Amino acid sequence: MNHFILFTEKEKQEFLKKRKDESKFGEHIQLIPNLTNIYDDIVNLDVDYVIFGIKEDIGVYGNHGRTGTYKAWDATLKILLNIQSNAFTLAKRVLVLGHLQYNEQRESLLNLDNSKKKDLHKIRSFVEIIDKDVTYLVSTIVKAGKIPIVIGGGHNNAYGNIKGCALAHNERMNVVNFDAHTDFRAEEGRHSGNGFSYAYAEGFLKNYFVFGLHENYTSEALLKKMKKVKSIKYNTYESIEVRNDVDFKPEMKSALDHVSDRHFGIEIDCDAIENIPSSAKTPSGFSIKQARQFVNYFGKHSNATYLHICEAAPTKKTATKVGKLITYLITDFIRANDN
């Protein structure tokens, strides 16, 4: 794979900050020393979870969003590798595989004017290349009997997650999406706002539940579209947290009932979490505690097939905050899924 960078022992040591009388998570994870064939390299490894990153924000730029989502992977590694290794964190069950990277393409594409139709077409066309890479990686990991944990990039990468799992299992996937937006917009060229609509139109996505949709940012056309499709359900942030029409925990059960009859993915869009630097940062959203409870609740189910955490766009000032958030969500998922 041209765009895949293997995570090495040397890189790991650069991230690690060892302390006397402490055992760090990064000291006990597994790595692949030399990449030959990803499936062959991981199928017999004694791990349950394969973590990889996506260093891109091309899909976000193609959706007129705020760039910076390519920084989430490094921000996460700096924190994840330095948490404690103990009976709660299960580091030995984890392989950190590496990341997808698009430096040259990103530099040229982000210099294009996304307000011009011709330039926008080029940007969105490249997202299809990212789709192929993500699809291949996720499909390979799932075929090898492992659970992918995908970090970083825009929500365009949900498409590759869904397609990859669907191909590996030879059946359509279900998905629960913790998100302020549907990302079910028109099939107008690939970007971060239509990963789920493309996956649905192409027959990879079956049941879809959007959890915590923001009423101010969902078009009437989209609401009508979702109403027509019985396999798509949603609730809104306002109904749960503002009007208190419904409660958080029973709504999680409703969402689980909708997706848990087959393999399903857990999508966490950091846009849904209050005051987290992201491509569409919100001053009004779910708390970090609620996001963690959400991952724990869905991660417990035996049909939970992958976790994807996306859209976080850390700056130098906020990198530690974002890294800690994503690390909490990763370890919450591992703990929940391991029980």
RAZI-V427069 format. One record per residue. N is the residue number from 1. RES is the residue in three letters. D_FIRST is the distance of its C-alpha to the first C-alpha in Angstrom with 2 decimals. Layout:
n:N res:RES d_first:D_FIRST
n:N res:RES d_first:D_FIRST
This chain:
n:1 res:MET d_first:0.00
n:2 res:ASN d_first:3.80
n:3 res:HIS d_first:5.63
n:4 res:PHE d_first:5.53
n:5 res:ILE d_first:8.68
n:6 res:LEU d_first:10.42
n:7 res:PHE d_first:14.07
n:8 res:THR d_first:16.37
n:9 res:GLU d_first:20.06
n:10 res:LYS d_first:20.97
n:11 res:GLU d_first:19.67
n:12 res:LYS d_first:21.42
n:13 res:GLN d_first:24.60
n:14 res:GLU d_first:24.51
n:15 res:PHE d_first:24.54
n:16 res:LEU d_first:27.11
n:17 res:LYS d_first:30.79
n:18 res:LYS d_first:32.74
n:19 res:ARG d_first:36.36
n:20 res:LYS d_first:39.13
n:21 res:ASP d_first:39.99
n:22 res:GLU d_first:36.89
n:23 res:SER d_first:33.75
n:24 res:LYS d_first:30.66
n:25 res:PHE d_first:27.91
n:26 res:GLY d_first:25.26
n:27 res:GLU d_first:27.22
n:28 res:HIS d_first:26.74
n:29 res:ILE d_first:23.23
n:30 res:GLN d_first:20.84
n:31 res:LEU d_first:17.73
n:32 res:ILE d_first:15.34
n:33 res:PRO d_first:16.44
n:34 res:ASN d_first:13.74
n:35 res:LEU d_first:10.38
n:36 res:THR d_first:10.53
n:37 res:ASN d_first:9.92
n:38 res:ILE d_first:9.90
n:39 res:TYR d_first:12.83
n:40 res:ASP d_first:14.78
n:41 res:ASP d_first:14.34
n:42 res:ILE d_first:15.83
n:43 res:VAL d_first:18.10
n:44 res:ASN d_first:20.97
n:45 res:LEU d_first:20.72
n:46 res:ASP d_first:23.92
n:47 res:VAL d_first:22.53
n:48 res:ASP d_first:22.92
n:49 res:TYR d_first:20.74
n:50 res:VAL d_first:17.11
n:51 res:ILE d_first:16.88
n:52 res:PHE d_first:13.95
n:53 res:GLY d_first:14.36
n:54 res:ILE d_first:13.53
n:55 res:LYS d_first:14.80
n:56 res:GLU d_first:15.88
n:57 res:ASP d_first:19.25
n:58 res:ILE d_first:18.62
n:59 res:GLY d_first:19.61
n:60 res:VAL d_first:22.67
n:61 res:TYR d_first:23.65
n:62 res:GLY d_first:23.41
n:63 res:ASN d_first:25.90
n:64 res:HIS d_first:28.20
n:65 res:GLY d_first:27.60
n:66 res:ARG d_first:27.77
n:67 res:THR d_first:24.63
n:68 res:GLY d_first:23.60
n:69 res:THR d_first:21.52
n:70 res:TYR d_first:18.61
n:71 res:LYS d_first:21.05
n:72 res:ALA d_first:21.45
n:73 res:TRP d_first:18.74
n:74 res:ASP d_first:20.38
n:75 res:ALA d_first:23.78
n:76 res:THR d_first:23.07
n:77 res:LEU d_first:21.90
n:78 res:LYS d_first:25.07
n:79 res:ILE d_first:27.22
n:80 res:LEU d_first:25.51
n:81 res:LEU d_first:25.26
n:82 res:ASN d_first:28.91
n:83 res:ILE d_first:30.63
n:84 res:GLN d_first:32.83
n:85 res:SER d_first:31.71
n:86 res:ASN d_first:34.49
n:87 res:ALA d_first:35.53
n:88 res:PHE d_first:34.39
n:89 res:THR d_first:30.82
n:90 res:LEU d_first:29.40
n:91 res:ALA d_first:26.79
n:92 res:LYS d_first:26.41
n:93 res:ARG d_first:25.07
n:94 res:VAL d_first:22.00
n:95 res:LEU d_first:18.57
n:96 res:VAL d_first:16.92
n:97 res:LEU d_first:13.21
n:98 res:GLY d_first:11.95
n:99 res:HIS d_first:10.98
n:100 res:LEU d_first:9.09
n:101 res:GLN d_first:10.67
n:102 res:TYR d_first:11.95
n:103 res:ASN d_first:14.80
n:104 res:GLU d_first:15.51
n:105 res:GLN d_first:15.26
n:106 res:ARG d_first:17.25
n:107 res:GLU d_first:19.89
n:108 res:SER d_first:20.53
n:109 res:LEU d_first:20.48
n:110 res:LEU d_first:22.73
n:111 res:ASN d_first:25.13
n:112 res:LEU d_first:25.71
n:113 res:ASP d_first:28.75
n:114 res:ASN d_first:27.85
n:115 res:SER d_first:31.50
n:116 res:LYS d_first:31.15
n:117 res:LYS d_first:30.10
n:118 res:LYS d_first:28.16
n:119 res:ASP d_first:26.16
n:120 res:LEU d_first:25.58
n:121 res:HIS d_first:24.22
n:122 res:LYS d_first:21.56
n:123 res:ILE d_first:20.60
n:124 res:ARG d_first:20.50
n:125 res:SER d_first:18.59
n:126 res:PHE d_first:15.63
n:127 res:VAL d_first:15.80
n:128 res:GLU d_first:14.86
n:129 res:ILE d_first:11.34
n:130 res:ILE d_first:11.21
n:131 res:ASP d_first:12.85
n:132 res:LYS d_first:10.27
n:133 res:ASP d_first:7.59
n:134 res:VAL d_first:10.63
n:135 res:THR d_first:11.96
n:136 res:TYR d_first:9.25
n:137 res:LEU d_first:9.38
n:138 res:VAL d_first:13.14
n:139 res:SER d_first:13.83
n:140 res:THR d_first:12.37
n:141 res:ILE d_first:14.37
n:142 res:VAL d_first:17.40
n:143 res:LYS d_first:17.43
n:144 res:ALA d_first:17.55
n:145 res:GLY d_first:20.64
n:146 res:LYS d_first:19.61
n:147 res:ILE d_first:20.23
n:148 res:PRO d_first:17.55
n:149 res:ILE d_first:18.91
n:150 res:VAL d_first:17.01
n:151 res:ILE d_first:18.29
n:152 res:GLY d_first:18.56
n:153 res:GLY d_first:17.93
n:154 res:GLY d_first:20.17
n:155 res:HIS d_first:21.44
n:156 res:ASN d_first:19.43
n:157 res:ASN d_first:16.81
n:158 res:ALA d_first:19.47
n:159 res:TYR d_first:18.57
n:160 res:GLY d_first:15.09
n:161 res:ASN d_first:16.82
n:162 res:ILE d_first:19.59
n:163 res:LYS d_first:17.80
n:164 res:GLY d_first:15.44
n:165 res:CYS d_first:18.62
n:166 res:ALA d_first:20.66
n:167 res:LEU d_first:18.47
n:168 res:ALA d_first:18.37
n:169 res:HIS d_first:22.16
n:170 res:ASN d_first:22.98
n:171 res:GLU d_first:25.22
n:172 res:ARG d_first:25.52
n:173 res:MET d_first:24.97
n:174 res:ASN d_first:27.53
n:175 res:VAL d_first:26.90
n:176 res:VAL d_first:29.18
n:177 res:ASN d_first:28.46
n:178 res:PHE d_first:30.34
n:179 res:ASP d_first:30.55
n:180 res:ALA d_first:33.08
n:181 res:HIS d_first:31.60
n:182 res:THR d_first:30.75
n:183 res:ASP d_first:27.54
n:184 res:PHE d_first:28.85
n:185 res:ARG d_first:29.59
n:186 res:ALA d_first:29.72
n:187 res:GLU d_first:26.88
n:188 res:GLU d_first:27.09
n:189 res:GLY d_first:23.47
n:190 res:ARG d_first:20.89
n:191 res:HIS d_first:21.71
n:192 res:SER d_first:22.50
n:193 res:GLY d_first:25.79
n:194 res:ASN d_first:24.89
n:195 res:GLY d_first:22.03
n:196 res:PHE d_first:24.63
n:197 res:SER d_first:26.54
n:198 res:TYR d_first:23.58
n:199 res:ALA d_first:22.66
n:200 res:TYR d_first:26.37
n:201 res:ALA d_first:26.92
n:202 res:GLU d_first:24.12
n:203 res:GLY d_first:25.54
n:204 res:PHE d_first:23.09
n:205 res:LEU d_first:25.47
n:206 res:LYS d_first:29.02
n:207 res:ASN d_first:31.08
n:208 res:TYR d_first:30.35
n:209 res:PHE d_first:32.45
n:210 res:VAL d_first:32.42
n:211 res:PHE d_first:34.19
n:212 res:GLY d_first:36.15
n:213 res:LEU d_first:35.85
n:214 res:HIS d_first:37.74
n:215 res:GLU d_first:40.56
n:216 res:ASN d_first:40.80
n:217 res:TYR d_first:37.25
n:218 res:THR d_first:37.05
n:219 res:SER d_first:38.41
n:220 res:GLU d_first:41.16
n:221 res:ALA d_first:39.15
n:222 res:LEU d_first:36.35
n:223 res:LEU d_first:39.00
n:224 res:LYS d_first:40.58
n:225 res:LYS d_first:37.31
n:226 res:MET d_first:36.55
n:227 res:LYS d_first:40.15
n:228 res:LYS d_first:39.84
n:229 res:VAL d_first:36.86
n:230 res:LYS d_first:38.14
n:231 res:SER d_first:34.77
n:232 res:ILE d_first:34.24
n:233 res:LYS d_first:36.37
n:234 res:TYR d_first:36.65
n:235 res:ASN d_first:38.98
n:236 res:THR d_first:39.59
n:237 res:TYR d_first:39.72
n:238 res:GLU d_first:43.23
n:239 res:SER d_first:44.51
n:240 res:ILE d_first:43.42
n:241 res:GLU d_first:44.05
n:242 res:VAL d_first:46.50
n:243 res:ARG d_first:48.83
n:244 res:ASN d_first:48.30
n:245 res:ASP d_first:48.63
n:246 res:VAL d_first:46.28
n:247 res:ASP d_first:45.09
n:248 res:PHE d_first:41.64
n:249 res:LYS d_first:41.70
n:250 res:PRO d_first:43.12
n:251 res:GLU d_first:40.59
n:252 res:MET d_first:37.76
n:253 res:LYS d_first:39.45
n:254 res:SER d_first:39.65
n:255 res:ALA d_first:35.96
n:256 res:LEU d_first:35.17
n:257 res:ASP d_first:37.55
n:258 res:HIS d_first:35.67
n:259 res:VAL d_first:32.18
n:260 res:SER d_first:32.75
n:261 res:ASP d_first:33.73
n:262 res:ARG d_first:30.13
n:263 res:HIS d_first:26.73
n:264 res:PHE d_first:26.37
n:265 res:GLY d_first:24.15
n:266 res:ILE d_first:25.60
n:267 res:GLU d_first:24.70
n:268 res:ILE d_first:26.25
n:269 res:ASP d_first:26.57
n:270 res:CYS d_first:28.09
n:271 res:ASP d_first:30.11
n:272 res:ALA d_first:32.34
n:273 res:ILE d_first:33.37
n:274 res:GLU d_first:36.30
n:275 res:ASN d_first:35.85
n:276 res:ILE d_first:32.20
n:277 res:PRO d_first:30.47
n:278 res:SER d_first:28.16
n:279 res:SER d_first:27.37
n:280 res:ALA d_first:30.73
n:281 res:LYS d_first:32.70
n:282 res:THR d_first:35.77
n:283 res:PRO d_first:39.13
n:284 res:SER d_first:39.95
n:285 res:GLY d_first:37.63
n:286 res:PHE d_first:37.21
n:287 res:SER d_first:37.65
n:288 res:ILE d_first:35.08
n:289 res:LYS d_first:37.24
n:290 res:GLN d_first:36.92
n:291 res:ALA d_first:33.12
n:292 res:ARG d_first:33.14
n:293 res:GLN d_first:35.66
n:294 res:PHE d_first:33.55
n:295 res:VAL d_first:30.47
n:296 res:ASN d_first:32.84
n:297 res:TYR d_first:34.63
n:298 res:PHE d_first:31.72
n:299 res:GLY d_first:29.70
n:300 res:LYS d_first:32.64
n:301 res:HIS d_first:32.28
n:302 res:SER d_first:30.88
n:303 res:ASN d_first:28.91
n:304 res:ALA d_first:26.97
n:305 res:THR d_first:23.34
n:306 res:TYR d_first:21.37
n:307 res:LEU d_first:22.24
n:308 res:HIS d_first:20.80
n:309 res:ILE d_first:22.46
n:310 res:CYS d_first:21.92
n:311 res:GLU d_first:23.71
n:312 res:ALA d_first:25.10
n:313 res:ALA d_first:25.45
n:314 res:PRO d_first:26.96
n:315 res:THR d_first:28.91
n:316 res:LYS d_first:29.98
n:317 res:LYS d_first:33.10
n:318 res:THR d_first:31.52
n:319 res:ALA d_first:28.38
n:320 res:THR d_first:30.29
n:321 res:LYS d_first:31.67
n:322 res:VAL d_first:28.32
n:323 res:GLY d_first:26.76
n:324 res:LYS d_first:29.76
n:325 res:LEU d_first:29.67
n:326 res:ILE d_first:26.07
n:327 res:THR d_first:26.74
n:328 res:TYR d_first:29.87
n:329 res:LEU d_first:28.09
n:330 res:ILE d_first:25.41
n:331 res:THR d_first:28.19
n:332 res:ASP d_first:30.46
n:333 res:PHE d_first:27.95
n:334 res:ILE d_first:27.42
n:335 res:ARG d_first:31.21
n:336 res:ALA d_first:31.98
n:337 res:ASN d_first:29.53
n:338 res:ASP d_first:30.66
n:339 res:ASN d_first:34.33
